[in-house]
């Protein structure tokens, strides 16, 4: 009799574990088909692309920091303009053959959840840099700043303007 009670208790525990396992499996299937976090971001319109204005501010601060280190520059103020925004770079599958070169964007998922594979975002191109500093009246300081910014940030020298400021 005691053995029967033990067996019945073990069967109940096994049924409970099977039931809980089934619920957990169903929950995982539901969450997997929705894509945890993926659809919610699309539906709410949240942007995953970095903010170009923040990038411009960061570049301005970097330029200000390096220009202020140029001998004779003095106090420096910087303004940066950007050409466009971040550019998304997607994975591609390239093939070359007798019919020529083919490049296709790599897609994952299927149906309404199909999408391209995002590799990264390229920084926006710097369109122009305006710099105001105390020492800009000295041609050697001005030339040093223009060369420095051009080399460090890959901006053509004709897109960099240095003006004298803070005159007393």
N, C-alpha and C positions, 0 to 999 in steps of 0.2 A: 504494500500500500504506500509506503513512504517512497519507494522507487517510482511509483506512478506519479506521485505529487511532484517529485523532482523533475521527471520527464516532461510533465505538463507545464511546469514553470519554465523550463528551458525552451519549450516550443513557443510559449507566449513571448519570451524575450527575443527569440529568433524572428517571430512575426513582427514585433515592434521594430527591430533593427531593419528588417526588409522594408517595412512601411516607411521608416525614416529615410532609408537609402533611396527609395523611389521618389519621395518628395524632393530630396536634395538633387537627384538627377534631373527631375523635371524643372526645378528652379535653375539649374545650370544651363539646360537647353534653352529656356526662355531668355536668360541673360545673354547667352552666346549669340542667339539670333538677333537680338536687339543691338548688340555691340556695346559693351559697357562704356558709357560716356560718349561714344561716337555720334549717335543720332541726336542726343540731347544737345550737343554743341551746335549741330547744324540747325536744329529746330529753333533754338533760342537766338540764333544769329550771332553767336559769339565769334569773334575773329581770332584765328590762331596765328595770323600774320603779324609780325612785329610792327610796332608803330614807327613810321618814318620820322615824325617830329621828335621822338625821343632819340632816334639815331642822329639827327641833325644837331640836337643839343649836346650829345656826347662828343661828336666830332668837333663842334665849336669849342668845347672845354679842352679837348686834346690839343687843338691848334693853339688856343690861348696859352696853355701850359708850356708848349715847346717854344712858342715865339717869345714868351716872357723871359726865356733863358738865353736868348740871343743878346750878346753884349751890346748895350746901348739902346735896346728896344724900349725899356721902361715899362710902364703900364700898358696893357694890351686889351683890346676889345675885339671880338670876332663875330661875324655873321656868315652863315653858310646857307646856300640855296641848293636844293636837290633837283635832279631831273627825274621826275616820276617817283615811284616808291620801290618797295622790295619786289623782287622778281622771283617767282616760284620756279624751282628746277625739279623736273619730274624724271623718274627713271625711264630710260628708253632701251629698246632691244634693237640693235643695229645688225644688219646683214648685208653683205655684198656678194653679188653673184654675177652670172652672165647677163642678167637683165638690168643690172645696175645696183645702186645702193639704196637700201630700204631702211627706214628708221620708224619704229612704232613705239608709242607710249605704253609702258607696262601697266596693266590694269589688274586689280584684285577684286574679289567679290563677284557677285552676279546679280543680274536684274537691277532693281532699284538701289541696291547697296553697292553697285560696282563703282570703283573710283580709281584714279591714277595714284601711283606710288610717289609721294613727295620725298625728295632727297634733302633739299635745304632751300633756304631763301638767300638770294644774293643781295648784298647791300645796295641801296640806291646809289646812283652815280651822282657825284658832286658836280653841280652845274657852275658854281662860282663861290669865291671866298672874298669877303671884304674884311680888311684888318685895319684898325685904327690904333696907332701907338705913338708914344711921345717921341721916340727916336727916328721916326720915318722921314724926317727932314734930311737925315744923313743918307746919301745914296748907297753907301756900303751896307748899312743896316737894312734898308729897304730891299736891296738885292739879295741879301742873306735870307731874309724872311720869305721872299718869293721863291727862292731856290729850295729852301727847307720845306715849305708847304707843298710845293710841286713834287718833290721827291718822296716825301713821307705819305702823301695822300693821293698820288697819281692824278694830279690836276694840272692841266696845261697852264703855263705861266701867264698866258693872256686871259685866263679866267680868275686871276688873283690880283686884287687891287689893295695896295697899302697906302694909307693916308696918315698924315700927321694930325695928332690930336692933343688936347690938354695944353694948348699954348697959353702962356700967361701974359 
